[in-house]
Amino acid sequence: MNSAELSFTADCTLGSLLIVLWLVRREDLYALLWGGGQILLGLATLGWLLLPTGHVLLQTALLLCFTMGVAGYWFGTRHFCGLPLEWRAGGAVLGLLTAALYALGVYQPAASSTGKFILLGLVLLWCAVQIGRGDRAYRLLALLLLLRALVNFSGPVILWLEHSPALIFTLGFVFKTASSLGLIHAALRESQALLRATIDGQGNGFVIRNESGIILTANNKFAQLIGQPNAHALVGRNISEIASGRSTAKAHEWFMRVTAPGAPIPLISNDEYIVRNGQRLPVELISSPCSIRGQTSVLTQIIDISQRKQQEQALWQAANFDPVSGLLNRLALHHHLDKALKLSGQSSSACSVLLIDLDHFRRINDTLGHSVGDELLRLVGQRLRKLAGSEDILARFGGDEFVIVSSQLDLTAAQEAASRLAQRILDDLRDPFELPPFRVAMSASIGIALSPGHGTDPENLLRAADSAMYAAKDGGRGRLKVFEEAFNTLARDALLIDEALQHAIARNEFHLVYQPIVEARSRKLSKVEALIRWSTPSLGFVGPDRFIPIAEESGLIVEIGCWVLQEATRQARSWADEAAGPICVSVNVSAAQLVDPDFLLLLREFLARSGAAPDELEIELTERVLIDEADTVIRVIDAVNAMGIGVSLDDFGTGYSSLSYLTRFHLQTLKIDRAFVNGIEHSERNLALVRAIIAMGHSLGMKIVAEGVETEEQARMLTELGCEYLQGYLISRPVPAAEIRR
């Protein structure tokens, strides 16, 4: 095979490789143009050397091959460099070049050969300049094209000096082969670069590994995720070196799961990768099998889900933990309690539930603010955590309620253990909490329920603890109670009463009775205390001691209190219209009613609607009302006094009995509780207390009413002590309005 045939064979081989690359990736049009151009140039060159020159059509065809080959290089380079192809303009130039070369071939055959060398050299030089301006990786290719152009420029000179094309073929073959290989490399590199850019541009990591776990390829995003300098640093490493806790055996097991017949495509799973600083990166893996050189591998997309995990953790935290105390919340408590009860059931052990309710916590929020209240709840949670066992469940149940669950307790000693813990909590809470600038001491009411005796599921056990806690409150607060079945009866009764109270006013089930209050010396009727009574077809008679606390808890006390005020003012006006003259009606007002923004407005409205005079009505408050709502009460009492309505303090001596708050409120009347009046004729202590209360009241300019007077001896002694008014069974039991005059 001579040099011309060898050169043509090389042209066809290298050009075909470029065309194959185009067939693999059709968008790489430059590979087709370069490959086709290379083959056409080789064909034209071989034809001119071996075929007869006198055949016009054949020479014309070879000339077209040459110009089209040159055009292939020109158009291919424009496409490779991202320049517009300009097919029409290129076609016109191609036609002109072909015509010019043809004319030279006819009239100046020698000049025609020189023109071909120079034309190809100019195109190759232009290609070298354009490619050299781009990626630095293509500088070598540009240099080879430049050398090839120089060979073409020097071709006519070499032919003139040596009259032999052998040197030209040799040099041309070397640089043509080298530049063609460079073009193949450029096409491959561009294809790979485009693929890598596409993969990197997804924003996620990609890795391909074989059955042995060896990383065959990876992208820079994956390297960046795990803190490696670049993707090349990962190639050849085993995936088990990167995946947290995944041994080679586990990595192979995962590979077989992905590539198993019938496996879902893609297979989505979660894992953790070890980053360069030793930390763990949570990732989501989206994997699919692929074939590389006949061997099954796995292509995996790696997504950083650390932010998603943080969001999930935040959502889980919010769903399971109380933001104020940091303890478990009600929802999480139910879940943990359910598990504890199941374990206790399986091991034949007991579970205890302590429901801890802080006494009078509302005062903290109302007087010191909610931020101080939240800080107090947090400090209470800290103390409870120290008191509870390491295996105990501690939760904030809601508001000012906490729950401690102890499990795996001995059945015979569970109640004693729970009671000891509850007592430690009561003792500990009495130590003041430091809330600068305040020091706050707290008490709590604790209800205790035990499984399996009081319930075997969370709902029943918590309900039992709640009933016991309310029993502790009813017993005086600051104490503990273990659940008894009787508490359930009380709780069921409370539900029935609450339901019936919703409709009591609409069904006209309330009525008032009145207990006379007389002047101590003359026994003349001076005023009466209005007392509410309730009878319902479903429950019968329900005493105030049963339904008033329930009404206060449900908020119905405001509506009921308004009804009492309206009825009392109507009755006061009715008595005033009688010949015997007016009677002042004293009405008990609750704390919730007193702080109602509409209270004063409604009070004026009831007086106006009934026609009653302000001095025919008196408001009775308890000591608890004065303490719980001190600032509001001062404003309301002043407004009530300004209206001409009297205000009295009921049950004095049974609550806080602080002289300091008595001086803050403008009260007209002080009522001594029956507990002090009872037995004054036999008890020097009671007598001394009553004497002191009367003296204190008089010193503050108040009139004194003694409640619970049952004997003439008590009435005589109270009158001698200076008490202005008497009230009790000695005078009269509470009676309907029609019997008051009698």
Secondary structure, DSSP 8 states (H G I E B T S, - for coil): --HHHHHHHHHHHHHHHHHHHHHHSTT-HHHHHHHHHHHHHHHHHHHHHHS-TT-HHHHHHHHHHHHHHHHHHHHHHHHHTT----HHHHHHHHHHHHHHHHHHHHH-HHHHHHHHHHHHHHHHHHHHHHHHTS-GGGHHHHHHHHHHHHHHHHHHHHHHHHS-SHHHHHHHHHHHHHHHHHHHHHHHHHHHHHHHHHHHHTTSEEEEE-TT-BEEEE-HHHHHHTT-S-GGGTTTSBGGGTBTT--HHHHHHHHHHHHSTT--SSEEEEEEEE-TTS-EEEEEEEEEEEEETTEEEEEEEEEE-HHHHHHHHHHHHHHHB-TTT-SB-HHHHHHHHHHHHHHHHHHT-EEEEEEEEETTHHHHHHHH-HHHHHHHHHHHHHHHHHHS-TT-EEEEEETTEEEEEEEEE-TTTHHHHHHHHHHHHHHHHTS-EEETTEEE---EEEEEEEETTT-SSHHHHHHHHHHHHHHHHHTTSSSEEE--HHHHHHHHHHHHHHHHHTTTTTTT-EEEEEEEEEETTT--EEEEEEEEEEEETTTEEE-HHHHHHHHHHHTTHHHHHHHHHHHHHHHHHHHHTSTT---EEEEE--HHHHT-TTHHHHHHHHHHHHT--GGGEEEEEEHHHHHHTHHHHHHHHHHHHHHT-EEEEEEETSS---HHHHHHS--SEEEE-HHHHTTTTT-HHHHHHHHHHHHHHHHTT-EEEE----SHHHHHHHHHTT--EE-STTT---B-GGGS--
